[in-house]
């Protein structure tokens, strides 16, 4: 990185997706990685997938912690990880107005 350029890649913080990455070797070959910690759930979730059609926040600390644990188990150095944080919000109008709590 002598010229100021570096090789990086972006990985999802959802273990559901990141489990297919060879994260240890990818990170060894890169100068850093960007771990996205937002948009874990949203309108793209469907009843047929593993996540389901539930009302969840776009960010989930438990899932992010699981992603970090996956990095540490694969000996990814913490100084190679950039934490991607979304600074925006979204709103949705629910079809069923009685659904007022996350996870239902």
N, C-alpha and C positions, 0 to 999 in steps of 0.2 A: 504494500500500500504506500510505497514511497512517493508516488505521484499524486496522492490524495484520493485516488479511486480505490474502491474495495468491492469485493464480491459479497453479495448478501442475498437472502431469500426470505420469503414470507411464509409463515406456517400458521395454521389455525390453532386456537387454543382448545378446541373441542377434541377430546380424546377420541371420540367416535371417528373423526376424520384423520387426526394426526397419527393414530396407531398404524397406519399404512406407510408412513414416512420412515425412511432409514435415517432417523434424526441424528444419530451419532456421527455417521459418515458425512451426511450433508453439512453439519456444522463444522466438522473437522476441515472440510474443503472450503469453507466460507470464512470471511472476516467477521461477520455477525449475522444474526437472524432477527427478524421482526416477528414477534408473537402477537397475533391479533386477539384481543380480549373483548371484542364487541361483535354484535350480530350473530351470537351463538344460536339464537332462536328468532323466528319471525314468520312472516306469512308464507315463506318457502317450506316450512315444516308441513308435512302431510300425514294423514292418519296411517298411511301404509309404511312409513319409515320408522326407524327405531325411536325417534324422539317423540312423535305423536302430535296430535292437534290440541295442544294445551296452551294456555295463556302463561307465558313465561317472560321474564325480563330479557332484554337483549344481551345482558351481561350476567354471568352467574359465577360467583366467587368459588363455589365448590368445583365447578368444571375447570376454572382457571387454575386452581390449586392442583387438580389432577394433571393438567397439562404441564405445570412446572415439575411435578413429581416425575412425570415421564422424561422430561429433559434431564433431571438430576440422575435418574436411574441409568441414563445413557451417557453419563459423564460429560454433559454439555457444560462448558464453563459459563458461569453466571455473567462474566464480563463480555460474553458474545451475544447476550440476549437483550434486545430492545423491546420494551413493553408498549404495544400499540393500544391506545385508548381512544375511543370515539367521543368526541365532544359535540354531540347533537342529540336530539330526542325525536321520538316518533309517537304518533298516536294512532289508535285503531278504533273503529266503531264495532262493537261486538254484536253479533246477530242475536244472542241471548242476553238480555239486559240483567238477568239474575246472576250471571257469571261475573262476580266482583272480586274474586281472589285469584292470585297466581296459582297455577298448577291444577286448575279445575277445567 
